[in-house]
């Protein structure tokens, strides 16, 4: 191996000689574009897909990705949130992808792209389990990470002036996008940084010198890096606990409340029409209405949620406890219809209405996924 940096002309000749055609990059772009077109043809809005739309097409969401649908960690890399999103990502992929493919070879670039994207997906569900994310950004950041890994391992294989230029361009890209991600809401910075880190690690492992001997060993390095990456990321995915799907939990609470309200109204109608005593109605409230509601309240309290999901859960719990208080007050008012009991029932009903509006307003302003 040479101990002195090669010339720019020799470097260009080497990377073209060892990887004459860069077909993986355009194939990835075509696949991303095909998924986007299929989404639009299916009725998804071209400029502003909904959260439900991208979830249907495989977006990354911790309760699903870690709760029995791990394929989302991969499919989310090919789902984009509108035309501008995919256009920007594919432009950057075309720019950096072909160069990394020249450095690592076709298979090497493909392996690093996927492993880096998976690392970004795992970082997203680990750090922000309450958000829905999609896009190729994590994998693209991984290509820049792979560039840093290659330069670290093969400093003497790249001309000094080329190294300086690449470091400057890649460094500015990473710094700008991190600052942009901090300043602008809605960007999953954890996926970007996770992808960058994964790309650096796997890019370093898979990189070889630009020599005949090293290039002949590419298949072996590709195999080892892919195997190690799959094992490591698989173990990491299994170690992450699956958070609760808060939206599904909301639907379950609403369905239970509707059923219990029907039971409550039927019991009151029976008391009015068939002479059931207030004590009997109170007993039915305590034995048939409150137990399932209190059990559901305990289940909601035990859900693993974070961020705005945790705030929403607390508001839901406040409402559910007030609702349980209303059932208890109704039982007291039916068994002892005093003025005080009726006033307490009215007060509890007003508290339920207030807390219900508070929860609805919160969910409407920024509904958790």
LUMDO-530117 format. One line per field, with one value per residue: x, y, z of N, C-alpha, C, O in turn; residue number from 1. Coordinates in steps of 0.02 Angstrom, whole numbers. Last residue first. Example, Ala and Ser with C-alpha at 12.3 -4.5 7.8 and 13.67 -1.06 7.14 Angstrom:
LUMDO-530117
npx c(642,660)
npy c(-112,-284)
npz c(354,390)
capx c(684,615)
capy c(-53,-225)
capz c(357,390)
cpx c(645,660)
cpy c(2,-165)
cpz c(394,390)
opx c(670,712)
opy c(57,-166)
opz c(402,423)
loba c(2,1)
This chain:
LUMDO-530117
npx c(-2486,-2583,-2637,-2644,-2777,-2852,-2806,-2844,-2983,-3012,-2971,-3061,-3184,-3169,-3164,-3297,-3374,-3334,-3381,-3518,-3536,-3506,-3612,-3719,-3688,-3697,-3832,-3884,-3836,-3904,-4036,-4047,-4079,-3992,-3976,-3949,-3836,-3744,-3733,-3682,-3557,-3500,-3501,-3415,-3296,-3272,-3247,-3130,-3050,-3053,-2991,-2863,-2828,-2818,-2711,-2613,-2609,-2557,-2429,-2383,-2386,-2288,-2175,-2237,-2298,-2352,-2490,-2550,-2663,-2742,-2771,-2845,-2956,-3005,-3048,-3148,-3238,-3273,-3330,-3444,-3549,-3580,-3576,-3618,-3736,-3810,-3830,-3909,-4023,-4060,-4086,-4197,-4286,-4386,-4506,-4503,-4470,-4361,-4273,-4253,-4185,-4068,-4021,-3997,-3897,-3795,-3775,-3730,-3614,-3540,-3521,-3449,-3334,-3280,-3250,-3156,-3054,-3018,-2972,-2859,-2779,-2747,-2667,-2561,-2489,-2349,-2185,-2088,-1917,-1776,-1715,-1740,-1655,-1530,-1528,-1531,-1410,-1322,-1359,-1340,-1202,-1142,-1183,-1124,-989,-966,-999,-905,-785,-803,-810,-679,-561,-527,-488,-364,-291,-297,-350,-402,-449,-618,-755,-834,-811,-847,-983,-1028,-1000,-1062,-1195,-1230,-1219,-1317,-1432,-1438,-1459,-1585,-1665,-1666,-1735,-1861,-1948,-2044,-1976,-1813,-1693,-1639,-1626,-1529,-1422,-1413,-1387,-1262,-1181,-1187,-1134,-1008,-951,-951,-865,-749,-715,-693,-582,-486,-475,-425,-300,-243,-322,-332,-263,-227,-343,-441,-514,-567,-635,-736,-806,-852,-936,-1029,-1095,-1154,-1239,-1322,-1400,-1475,-1544,-1620,-1698,-1802,-1954,-2044,-2129,-2226,-2186,-2158,-2026,-1890,-1789,-1823,-1866,-1743,-1651,-1708,-1687,-1547,-1521,-1579,-1490,-1374,-1411,-1433,-1306,-1221,-1269,-1244,-1105,-1070,-1117,-1035,-903,-856,-834,-946,-1042,-1012,-1052,-1188,-1237,-1231,-1328,-1439,-1472,-1512,-1626,-1704,-1737,-1811,-1918,-1981,-2028,-2109,-2215,-2238,-2155,-2116,-2039,-1926,-1903,-2005,-1964,-1884,-1968,-2073,-2045,-2094,-2225,-2229,-2191,-2105,-2191,-2300,-2248,-2161,-2168,-2133,-2242,-2318,-2437,-2510,-2436,-2468,-2608,-2611,-2552,-2574,-2475,-2465,-2446,-2529,-2631,-2675,-2729,-2647,-2561,-2478,-2416,-2351,-2258,-2181,-2130,-2053,-1957,-1887,-1841,-1759,-1662,-1607,-1556,-1459,-1371,-1333,-1250,-1117,-982,-851,-759,-626,-611,-653,-560,-441,-457,-462,-329,-253,-289,-246,-121,-112,-7,108,116,22,42)
npy c(548,676,829,976,1022,909,873,987,985,864,896,1001,935,850,941,989,874,838,948,933,815,859,947,857,780,875,901,779,777,888,847,667,526,399,322,419,482,377,354,476,473,369,428,535,471,426,551,585,486,525,651,614,530,626,699,599,576,697,687,575,625,718,611,439,286,142,130,133,208,121,27,102,126,-2,-23,73,18,-104,-52,37,-47,-156,-120,13,10,-82,-9,95,21,-18,106,147,6,-11,10,14,143,190,83,74,192,162,57,124,213,118,58,169,196,83,106,227,187,96,182,268,176,140,260,278,172,212,321,260,116,109,47,-94,-79,-140,-257,-281,-184,-235,-353,-297,-231,-343,-422,-332,-305,-430,-449,-339,-362,-487,-456,-355,-424,-514,-429,-363,-418,-353,-233,-265,-295,-174,-35,66,-20,-21,-17,-73,-1,129,109,78,203,299,256,273,414,451,394,471,596,573,531,647,740,750,898,973,1140,1199,1201,1075,1061,1157,1099,984,1041,1103,993,916,1008,1036,908,887,994,967,838,859,946,869,761,827,866,738,594,441,351,390,365,265,285,412,400,309,385,491,415,370,490,506,397,433,528,434,369,478,515,454,435,461,443,495,496,436,401,463,372,251,283,343,240,157,235,240,105,94,175,100,-15,37,93,-16,-94,-10,2,-133,-157,-63,21,126,232,233,257,385,446,419,486,624,655,575,620,750,723,650,747,839,758,716,843,891,795,698,614,446,291,220,202,126,-6,-29,-20,-99,-227,-249,-257,-280,-159,-75,-18,24,115,196,204,241,193,116,160,196,304,396,414,462,586,633,722,845,832,729,627,465,385,302,386,417,293,274,379,331,212,264,340,237,170,267,278,150,156,257,180,65,92,151,64,37,27,22,130,239,242,259,382,468,446,495,630,668,549,481,506,375,243,113,-60)
npz c(887,970,900,939,943,976,1102,1175,1161,1228,1359,1387,1378,1488,1592,1583,1603,1732,1804,1787,1860,1987,2008,2005,2118,2218,2211,2252,2383,2438,2427,2406,2369,2387,2274,2178,2228,2229,2090,2049,2110,2035,1907,1935,1962,1833,1777,1841,1787,1653,1656,1697,1590,1489,1537,1530,1391,1347,1400,1330,1200,1200,1283,1291,1365,1415,1528,1653,1639,1564,1664,1755,1673,1658,1790,1799,1708,1764,1894,1863,1813,1897,2034,2047,1973,2046,2164,2116,2086,2216,2272,2198,2127,1984,1913,1778,1735,1808,1803,1666,1644,1714,1634,1515,1555,1583,1459,1387,1457,1422,1284,1285,1354,1262,1156,1217,1245,1115,1063,1145,1104,975,1011,1076,1084,1195,1146,1168,1216,1134,1103,970,915,950,877,748,747,755,643,537,551,530,395,331,360,297,162,133,149,42,-71,-64,-101,-215,-161,-108,-226,-298,-197,-105,48,109,222,317,434,396,372,497,562,477,474,609,617,523,581,699,644,581,685,763,690,600,594,658,662,646,719,710,573,549,614,533,408,430,464,344,250,304,293,154,114,192,154,17,20,86,-4,-115,-71,-49,-125,-37,33,157,233,261,375,360,240,278,374,296,213,304,331,207,215,321,264,193,295,344,230,168,266,421,578,711,888,1008,1025,1002,1033,970,844,796,801,705,590,587,563,437,364,380,309,179,148,161,52,-57,-54,-78,-208,-280,-189,-116,-207,-290,-195,-161,-282,-288,-172,-178,-281,-259,-130,-156,-234,-146,-49,-125,-169,-52,-6,-108,-107,46,134,79,101,118,251,299,281,398,504,464,502,630,700,836,899,842,748,828,921,831,663,498,361,269,218,329,371,273,302,433,413,239,119,27,-111,-154,-53,-111,-209,-277,-340,-229,-208,-329,-319,-209,-261,-366,-299,-234,-350,-408,-310,-318,-449,-441,-349,-421,-527,-583,-653,-612,-488,-520,-609,-537,-436,-513,-577,-468,-420,-522,-517,-388,-328,-161,-19,25,41,-36,0)
capx c(-2496,-2527,-2652,-2584,-2722,-2866,-2798,-2774,-2945,-3028,-2940,-2989,-3168,-3178,-3104,-3240,-3381,-3324,-3309,-3485,-3551,-3463,-3543,-3715,-3693,-3633,-3785,-3898,-3815,-3831,-4014,-4049,-4090,-4012,-3992,-4007,-3896,-3765,-3756,-3748,-3605,-3508,-3539,-3484,-3328,-3285,-3304,-3190,-3061,-3079,-3060,-2902,-2837,-2868,-2775,-2631,-2630,-2625,-2472,-2387,-2428,-2357,-2188,-2191,-2301,-2287,-2464,-2490,-2611,-2717,-2734,-2781,-2916,-2979,-2997,-3088,-3211,-3237,-3272,-3380,-3524,-3578,-3555,-3557,-3682,-3791,-3792,-3842,-3987,-4044,-4032,-4134,-4271,-4324,-4507,-4519,-4528,-4419,-4295,-4285,-4250,-4111,-4037,-4046,-3961,-3819,-3797,-3791,-3667,-3561,-3556,-3513,-3378,-3303,-3297,-3219,-3088,-3043,-3030,-2915,-2804,-2789,-2728,-2607,-2521,-2420,-2231,-2138,-1987,-1818,-1705,-1772,-1728,-1552,-1525,-1585,-1472,-1320,-1360,-1406,-1252,-1134,-1201,-1196,-1021,-955,-1034,-977,-801,-794,-866,-742,-588,-544,-552,-419,-299,-325,-298,-414,-404,-553,-708,-838,-800,-778,-939,-1029,-976,-991,-1156,-1229,-1177,-1248,-1408,-1431,-1398,-1527,-1654,-1637,-1663,-1839,-1892,-2067,-2016,-1877,-1733,-1652,-1670,-1596,-1448,-1425,-1448,-1321,-1192,-1210,-1200,-1058,-958,-990,-933,-782,-730,-746,-645,-507,-497,-491,-348,-253,-279,-369,-291,-176,-319,-400,-478,-529,-578,-688,-775,-805,-880,-986,-1057,-1103,-1189,-1276,-1350,-1433,-1498,-1573,-1647,-1735,-1908,-2035,-2076,-2227,-2196,-2226,-2074,-1956,-1787,-1795,-1915,-1806,-1639,-1706,-1755,-1586,-1496,-1607,-1561,-1377,-1393,-1487,-1368,-1215,-1269,-1313,-1146,-1051,-1146,-1108,-929,-869,-785,-879,-1044,-1001,-983,-1145,-1242,-1182,-1265,-1405,-1452,-1452,-1573,-1677,-1699,-1750,-1875,-1946,-1987,-2048,-2170,-2252,-2212,-2101,-2102,-1948,-1850,-2011,-2008,-1855,-1902,-2080,-2031,-2025,-2216,-2250,-2246,-2078,-2126,-2309,-2295,-2135,-2205,-2104,-2202,-2259,-2385,-2536,-2437,-2400,-2584,-2642,-2518,-2592,-2506,-2473,-2407,-2461,-2618,-2639,-2771,-2696,-2612,-2521,-2455,-2403,-2308,-2217,-2173,-2108,-2005,-1921,-1885,-1817,-1703,-1639,-1607,-1521,-1401,-1373,-1321,-1153,-1052,-862,-833,-652,-589,-690,-630,-452,-448,-520,-388,-249,-302,-318,-142,-110,-71,95,121,61,0)
capy c(496,628,761,937,1067,944,826,967,1042,872,841,1012,988,822,902,1034,912,793,934,992,816,809,973,910,749,843,956,802,725,887,907,729,586,450,288,375,522,408,301,456,524,361,366,548,508,376,511,626,487,460,645,662,502,573,732,628,523,678,742,572,568,743,673,494,339,173,133,92,234,182,7,74,182,32,-67,80,86,-103,-97,62,11,-165,-187,-9,55,-100,-71,110,54,-69,65,184,54,-28,16,-50,109,234,108,18,183,217,45,70,240,165,18,135,246,93,46,223,238,73,127,295,212,89,229,327,173,153,332,301,155,99,93,-64,-97,-80,-230,-324,-178,-170,-356,-341,-192,-288,-449,-362,-253,-396,-496,-349,-300,-479,-509,-342,-368,-539,-473,-328,-439,-424,-236,-245,-345,-236,-77,65,22,-52,16,-103,-73,115,131,25,139,304,258,206,371,475,371,398,584,598,485,586,747,698,861,922,1086,1189,1263,1103,1016,1165,1163,977,1003,1142,1048,888,977,1090,941,843,987,1031,852,815,967,934,750,795,917,784,653,497,327,393,434,264,221,396,445,291,322,505,453,321,457,555,399,378,551,482,331,443,560,425,469,429,470,454,527,461,347,496,439,250,253,380,300,135,216,301,136,56,192,167,-20,5,133,40,-120,-32,61,-99,-193,-64,-30,63,217,226,193,333,450,393,414,589,691,572,550,739,765,616,688,860,792,666,799,928,803,750,655,517,328,230,235,198,24,-27,10,-27,-209,-222,-239,-334,-199,-117,-44,-26,63,149,227,217,241,88,141,142,244,370,393,397,537,633,660,842,881,733,694,506,436,270,354,469,325,227,380,395,210,218,374,289,136,241,336,173,106,269,246,59,78,163,85,73,29,-29,63,220,231,202,322,462,431,424,592,670,610,476,515,445,283,174,0)
capz c(837,969,918,922,929,914,1046,1171,1136,1157,1323,1391,1329,1421,1578,1577,1541,1675,1802,1758,1788,1956,2008,1955,2052,2205,2196,2184,2336,2436,2391,2445,2327,2436,2337,2168,2218,2292,2135,2025,2131,2107,1919,1916,2015,1885,1753,1852,1859,1672,1635,1737,1657,1483,1529,1595,1437,1329,1420,1403,1217,1202,1247,1307,1315,1405,1460,1644,1682,1532,1605,1776,1698,1599,1761,1841,1696,1700,1889,1888,1777,1825,2014,2081,1954,1978,2166,2143,2032,2166,2299,2191,2179,2017,1985,1809,1706,1798,1868,1700,1612,1737,1704,1516,1533,1634,1516,1366,1457,1492,1307,1250,1383,1328,1146,1191,1300,1161,1033,1147,1172,984,972,1115,1030,1180,1180,1123,1232,1144,1171,1020,905,976,950,770,744,804,711,548,556,594,449,328,383,369,198,128,194,110,-54,-51,-36,-221,-197,-63,-174,-326,-228,-177,8,94,177,249,433,417,318,446,589,494,412,579,659,516,516,702,681,544,629,791,694,647,566,612,691,613,713,776,608,518,638,605,418,409,512,408,241,297,358,198,87,196,224,39,-12,114,66,-119,-89,6,-129,-68,-30,104,223,200,367,420,243,226,393,350,184,272,384,228,162,329,313,157,253,388,258,157,221,356,536,650,823,999,1009,993,1061,1038,889,798,842,775,610,596,624,493,369,407,380,216,143,207,121,-43,-45,-16,-151,-285,-234,-80,-155,-320,-231,-110,-260,-341,-180,-137,-276,-324,-141,-116,-260,-204,-31,-92,-218,-93,36,-90,-165,-2,156,88,104,48,213,308,231,331,512,457,433,623,630,792,926,896,727,776,944,881,722,560,400,301,170,286,412,273,236,418,453,309,143,100,-74,-178,-79,-62,-179,-232,-381,-259,-155,-309,-372,-206,-202,-380,-342,-195,-302,-445,-327,-256,-432,-480,-333,-359,-542,-520,-661,-675,-492,-474,-628,-597,-417,-470,-617,-512,-378,-506,-578,-405,-362,-233,-53,6,102,-40,0)
cpx c(-2533,-2539,-2592,-2596,-2660,-2808,-2808,-2762,-2872,-2988,-2951,-2951,-3093,-3162,-3109,-3176,-3321,-3325,-3292,-3410,-3519,-3474,-3496,-3644,-3686,-3632,-3716,-3851,-3826,-3806,-3938,-4025,-4098,-4020,-4015,-4026,-3958,-3831,-3781,-3777,-3676,-3560,-3551,-3527,-3400,-3318,-3322,-3253,-3122,-3093,-3090,-2976,-2877,-2881,-2831,-2698,-2651,-2652,-2545,-2432,-2437,-2406,-2259,-2209,-2254,-2293,-2396,-2461,-2545,-2658,-2703,-2739,-2848,-2936,-2964,-3031,-3147,-3205,-3237,-3322,-3453,-3545,-3545,-3531,-3616,-3734,-3769,-3799,-3915,-4004,-4011,-4075,-4204,-4308,-4445,-4515,-4549,-4481,-4358,-4311,-4289,-4181,-4082,-4067,-4015,-3888,-3827,-3819,-3733,-3616,-3582,-3554,-3448,-3350,-3324,-3272,-3155,-3081,-3061,-2979,-2863,-2819,-2775,-2672,-2576,-2441,-2303,-2184,-2035,-1890,-1749,-1766,-1764,-1627,-1549,-1587,-1532,-1385,-1364,-1411,-1321,-1187,-1197,-1219,-1097,-992,-1027,-1017,-876,-811,-862,-800,-655,-576,-575,-486,-359,-339,-331,-356,-422,-511,-644,-786,-795,-763,-866,-987,-973,-964,-1082,-1188,-1172,-1201,-1336,-1405,-1385,-1462,-1593,-1622,-1630,-1763,-1867,-2012,-2035,-1913,-1803,-1700,-1687,-1646,-1518,-1453,-1463,-1385,-1255,-1226,-1228,-1128,-1010,-1001,-977,-855,-768,-765,-703,-574,-523,-519,-419,-305,-296,-323,-328,-200,-270,-374,-429,-486,-535,-626,-722,-769,-828,-925,-1009,-1062,-1134,-1223,-1299,-1380,-1450,-1522,-1596,-1680,-1839,-1983,-2070,-2175,-2197,-2238,-2144,-2009,-1854,-1801,-1890,-1855,-1704,-1694,-1758,-1657,-1534,-1584,-1595,-1449,-1396,-1472,-1423,-1278,-1267,-1318,-1217,-1093,-1131,-1140,-1005,-889,-793,-828,-978,-1002,-967,-1071,-1194,-1181,-1213,-1335,-1415,-1427,-1507,-1621,-1666,-1706,-1809,-1899,-1948,-2000,-2105,-2198,-2220,-2165,-2086,-2015,-1871,-1959,-2014,-1899,-1867,-2014,-2037,-2008,-2146,-2244,-2272,-2131,-2095,-2242,-2305,-2186,-2192,-2142,-2182,-2215,-2320,-2482,-2460,-2394,-2514,-2617,-2545,-2550,-2523,-2510,-2410,-2417,-2544,-2623,-2738,-2742,-2665,-2577,-2504,-2447,-2366,-2272,-2214,-2157,-2065,-1974,-1922,-1866,-1766,-1684,-1643,-1575,-1463,-1407,-1364,-1228,-1084,-933,-852,-728,-623,-673,-672,-526,-463,-516,-450,-309,-301,-333,-216,-134,-63,27,109,61,44)
cpy c(437,575,716,864,1030,988,860,922,1023,928,849,959,1002,873,868,996,957,830,888,982,875,806,925,938,801,810,927,858,747,836,907,787,651,516,336,338,478,446,329,400,506,411,355,486,524,410,457,588,529,456,579,657,549,542,681,664,551,624,725,628,562,686,697,555,394,223,167,93,196,210,67,54,158,91,-35,35,96,-35,-97,13,30,-108,-195,-75,31,-54,-92,48,70,-40,11,145,89,26,-7,-48,46,196,150,40,127,211,100,55,186,192,62,92,214,145,55,163,236,123,102,240,238,121,176,296,222,151,273,314,196,141,81,-17,-61,-101,-170,-297,-221,-163,-291,-347,-233,-249,-394,-389,-280,-343,-465,-395,-308,-417,-500,-393,-352,-485,-499,-375,-404,-451,-308,-250,-329,-287,-140,30,16,-5,-24,-73,-101,40,118,44,86,236,261,204,301,430,391,370,509,582,507,535,684,697,812,881,1035,1129,1251,1162,1040,1122,1176,1042,990,1105,1087,944,952,1062,996,876,946,1026,918,828,925,956,815,783,890,837,703,558,382,369,439,334,222,334,431,334,301,441,469,355,407,527,450,376,496,511,377,403,524,464,437,468,429,484,475,490,372,444,475,319,251,350,340,194,196,287,201,85,158,190,48,2,102,83,-63,-57,41,-38,-158,-96,-31,6,147,204,180,264,395,394,386,514,650,602,543,668,752,657,654,799,812,700,750,883,838,757,713,557,401,266,250,236,100,10,16,10,-134,-203,-210,-319,-251,-164,-91,-59,7,96,175,247,210,136,120,116,184,308,361,370,467,581,666,779,873,778,702,574,478,320,319,437,376,257,333,398,274,214,329,324,186,207,314,232,125,218,261,125,73,155,94,99,68,-30,9,149,213,190,259,399,422,403,516,628,609,541,512,450,357,211,62)
cpz c(864,917,917,939,907,894,979,1111,1127,1126,1248,1351,1328,1367,1509,1558,1530,1610,1744,1754,1754,1881,1974,1950,1997,2137,2180,2164,2264,2385,2384,2402,2367,2400,2391,2232,2208,2284,2201,2069,2109,2134,1993,1926,2000,1946,1804,1831,1877,1747,1659,1720,1703,1552,1523,1592,1505,1375,1406,1430,1292,1217,1255,1267,1337,1348,1458,1574,1673,1573,1570,1716,1720,1620,1700,1816,1737,1685,1821,1880,1799,1787,1939,2055,1983,1953,2097,2145,2055,2108,2250,2217,2166,2069,2020,1885,1743,1775,1861,1769,1646,1707,1732,1587,1534,1617,1571,1423,1436,1498,1378,1274,1350,1360,1212,1181,1277,1220,1080,1118,1179,1053,979,1077,1062,1120,1158,1163,1186,1160,1185,1090,957,971,981,846,765,805,763,620,572,604,517,385,384,396,274,169,192,161,18,-34,-19,-156,-206,-98,-129,-272,-253,-212,-66,53,169,202,362,411,333,386,534,516,425,515,629,555,504,637,688,579,589,736,721,649,618,579,636,644,686,771,678,555,611,633,491,424,494,457,307,289,357,266,133,173,231,111,13,85,96,-49,-94,-11,-74,-70,-68,37,165,184,309,410,305,231,343,372,237,240,355,285,177,276,324,203,216,348,302,191,220,316,472,603,767,930,994,977,1057,1071,961,847,849,821,683,618,639,560,427,415,414,291,186,207,171,30,-25,-2,-85,-223,-231,-126,-127,-268,-266,-144,-209,-320,-231,-151,-237,-320,-207,-125,-223,-238,-91,-75,-186,-143,-6,-50,-147,-55,108,100,118,44,141,268,238,281,444,466,421,551,617,718,877,924,779,757,892,904,776,619,467,339,203,239,370,319,241,351,440,347,217,121,2,-136,-95,-93,-127,-198,-338,-301,-184,-254,-355,-258,-197,-322,-356,-236,-258,-398,-363,-268,-368,-466,-375,-343,-479,-533,-592,-683,-554,-471,-585,-618,-478,-457,-576,-554,-421,-464,-564,-467,-377,-264,-128,-29,88,28,0)
opx c(-2545,-2597,-2553,-2568,-2626,-2790,-2776,-2714,-2841,-2962,-2904,-2904,-3064,-3131,-3058,-3140,-3296,-3283,-3241,-3378,-3494,-3427,-3451,-3618,-3651,-3581,-3681,-3831,-3785,-3758,-3911,-3997,-4150,-3975,-4052,-4085,-4013,-3875,-3832,-3836,-3724,-3601,-3606,-3583,-3442,-3363,-3381,-3305,-3161,-3142,-3146,-3019,-2919,-2938,-2886,-2738,-2701,-2710,-2589,-2470,-2491,-2460,-2287,-2253,-2232,-2292,-2384,-2410,-2491,-2610,-2645,-2678,-2797,-2885,-2904,-2973,-3097,-3152,-3176,-3267,-3408,-3516,-3505,-3471,-3565,-3690,-3713,-3740,-3867,-3956,-3952,-4020,-4162,-4315,-4447,-4519,-4607,-4537,-4404,-4364,-4350,-4231,-4129,-4126,-4073,-3933,-3878,-3880,-3786,-3661,-3638,-3614,-3498,-3401,-3383,-3330,-3205,-3133,-3122,-3033,-2911,-2877,-2836,-2726,-2631,-2414,-2315,-2217,-2023,-1920,-1758,-1808,-1815,-1659,-1584,-1641,-1579,-1412,-1403,-1462,-1356,-1215,-1243,-1269,-1130,-1023,-1077,-1063,-906,-846,-914,-836,-683,-613,-634,-536,-399,-391,-386,-318,-453,-537,-620,-774,-755,-710,-827,-958,-921,-912,-1042,-1151,-1118,-1148,-1297,-1361,-1328,-1415,-1555,-1572,-1573,-1731,-1853,-2026,-2041,-1885,-1849,-1743,-1742,-1703,-1561,-1501,-1522,-1433,-1295,-1279,-1285,-1176,-1051,-1057,-1033,-901,-814,-825,-756,-617,-576,-578,-468,-349,-353,-289,-353,-162,-271,-381,-380,-429,-474,-570,-668,-709,-768,-870,-952,-1001,-1075,-1167,-1240,-1322,-1392,-1463,-1536,-1621,-1821,-1971,-2088,-2178,-2172,-2295,-2186,-2034,-1873,-1815,-1929,-1884,-1718,-1723,-1804,-1684,-1552,-1623,-1635,-1468,-1419,-1516,-1456,-1300,-1305,-1367,-1246,-1115,-1174,-1183,-1035,-892,-744,-784,-956,-966,-915,-1033,-1162,-1129,-1157,-1288,-1364,-1367,-1454,-1575,-1609,-1646,-1756,-1846,-1887,-1940,-2052,-2143,-2210,-2220,-2048,-2045,-1837,-1968,-2026,-1875,-1825,-2005,-2008,-1960,-2141,-2257,-2332,-2116,-2063,-2238,-2318,-2168,-2211,-2147,-2210,-2156,-2270,-2480,-2433,-2352,-2503,-2607,-2507,-2518,-2488,-2568,-2363,-2358,-2501,-2603,-2770,-2788,-2721,-2635,-2563,-2508,-2424,-2328,-2274,-2217,-2122,-2029,-1982,-1927,-1821,-1739,-1704,-1634,-1515,-1466,-1425,-1264,-1078,-944,-867,-758,-645,-715,-722,-551,-493,-566,-487,-336,-341,-385,-247,-162,-15,7,102,13,97)
opy c(388,559,717,839,1051,993,841,931,1042,921,841,974,1013,857,859,1016,962,820,897,1003,869,796,945,950,789,812,950,862,734,850,924,777,684,557,317,325,497,443,308,399,518,393,336,491,526,381,444,593,512,426,578,658,527,529,692,660,529,625,736,617,546,697,695,553,396,204,215,60,224,235,65,62,191,106,-39,54,123,-31,-90,35,38,-119,-237,-87,30,-77,-117,50,60,-70,-4,148,65,85,-22,-100,26,215,145,19,131,223,86,41,199,193,45,91,230,138,36,169,243,104,87,250,232,97,169,305,207,131,282,319,172,195,46,-39,-3,-138,-152,-311,-199,-139,-291,-345,-207,-235,-397,-379,-253,-336,-472,-382,-287,-421,-504,-375,-337,-497,-506,-362,-416,-500,-322,-270,-372,-319,-158,60,-33,44,-55,-100,-146,21,99,1,54,214,230,156,272,410,351,326,486,556,465,500,668,657,832,835,1052,1075,1289,1171,1029,1143,1202,1042,986,1134,1103,943,966,1088,1002,871,965,1050,923,830,952,980,816,794,925,851,711,572,371,367,488,358,184,330,437,309,278,442,461,328,401,537,438,354,509,518,360,404,537,449,398,527,370,544,419,507,334,443,511,323,250,386,367,197,214,322,214,88,188,220,54,16,137,106,-62,-42,72,-27,-155,-67,-4,-51,112,164,123,219,362,348,335,482,643,578,508,656,744,629,633,800,802,673,742,886,816,729,771,538,416,271,289,295,135,52,60,64,-107,-165,-152,-362,-265,-204,-141,-120,-50,38,117,308,161,122,107,57,129,265,306,309,418,538,701,781,892,764,683,578,524,301,309,459,378,247,351,418,272,212,353,337,179,214,339,236,117,234,277,125,76,203,50,150,128,-81,-42,112,177,134,212,365,373,348,478,595,556,583,537,404,396,209,64)
opz c(828,902,870,988,859,836,930,1073,1077,1071,1208,1315,1274,1317,1476,1513,1474,1566,1710,1706,1698,1843,1937,1895,1948,2102,2135,2105,2220,2348,2331,2348,2363,2400,2437,2245,2228,2327,2227,2083,2146,2177,2013,1951,2045,1977,1816,1863,1921,1769,1684,1765,1742,1569,1549,1639,1533,1395,1447,1477,1316,1243,1310,1223,1394,1289,1494,1562,1683,1544,1550,1717,1706,1588,1691,1821,1712,1654,1819,1861,1757,1734,1918,2054,1949,1916,2090,2129,2017,2084,2244,2190,2128,2055,2080,1918,1740,1791,1902,1791,1655,1741,1769,1599,1551,1659,1601,1435,1464,1540,1394,1285,1384,1389,1218,1197,1312,1241,1083,1146,1215,1062,987,1107,1075,1108,1109,1210,1167,1120,1243,1133,984,1017,1032,876,795,859,810,653,615,659,558,418,431,449,310,205,244,210,51,14,34,-157,-205,-67,-113,-271,-233,-250,-87,25,216,148,349,387,290,352,524,493,390,504,625,529,477,637,683,548,565,739,703,614,675,541,578,651,703,814,702,567,647,670,510,450,537,489,324,318,402,293,150,206,272,128,28,121,127,-36,-79,30,-53,-20,-123,-11,127,127,309,433,302,228,362,385,226,240,379,289,163,289,334,184,207,365,297,182,264,329,469,589,775,914,971,921,1103,1131,1008,888,902,876,719,661,696,607,462,465,471,332,224,259,219,64,19,54,-41,-191,-185,-104,-115,-282,-271,-123,-213,-337,-219,-142,-261,-351,-210,-128,-253,-266,-89,-85,-216,-157,2,-59,-169,-49,126,80,164,-9,107,253,189,243,435,438,374,541,597,677,877,968,761,751,911,907,769,625,489,350,168,222,376,307,216,344,436,317,254,139,37,-127,-56,-151,-100,-163,-361,-297,-166,-255,-365,-242,-183,-331,-359,-212,-247,-406,-349,-241,-363,-471,-346,-325,-484,-547,-549,-716,-550,-454,-610,-642,-473,-465,-601,-565,-413,-473,-591,-470,-378,-229,-156,-64,135,65,32)
loba c(369,368,367,366,365,364,363,362,361,360,359,358,357,356,355,354,353,352,351,350,349,348,347,346,345,344,343,342,341,340,339,338,337,336,335,334,333,332,331,330,329,328,327,326,325,324,323,322,321,320,319,318,317,316,315,314,313,312,311,310,309,308,307,306,305,304,303,302,301,300,299,298,297,296,295,294,293,292,291,290,289,288,287,286,285,284,283,282,281,280,279,278,277,276,275,274,273,272,271,270,269,268,267,266,265,264,263,262,261,260,259,258,257,256,255,254,253,252,251,250,249,248,247,246,245,244,243,242,241,240,239,238,237,236,235,234,233,232,231,230,229,228,227,226,225,224,223,222,221,220,219,218,217,216,215,214,213,212,211,210,209,208,207,206,205,204,203,202,201,200,199,198,197,196,195,194,193,192,191,190,189,188,187,186,185,184,183,182,181,180,179,178,177,176,175,174,173,172,171,170,169,168,167,166,165,164,163,162,161,160,159,158,157,156,155,154,153,152,151,150,149,148,147,146,145,144,143,142,141,140,139,138,137,136,135,134,133,132,131,130,129,128,127,126,125,124,123,122,121,120,119,118,117,116,115,114,113,112,111,110,109,108,107,106,105,104,103,102,101,100,99,98,97,96,95,94,93,92,91,90,89,88,87,86,85,84,83,82,81,80,79,78,77,76,75,74,73,72,71,70,69,68,67,66,65,64,63,62,61,60,59,58,57,56,55,54,53,52,51,50,49,48,47,46,45,44,43,42,41,40,39,38,37,36,35,34,33,32,31,30,29,28,27,26,25,24,23,22,21,20,19,18,17,16,15,14,13,12,11,10,9,8,7,6,5,4,3,2,1)
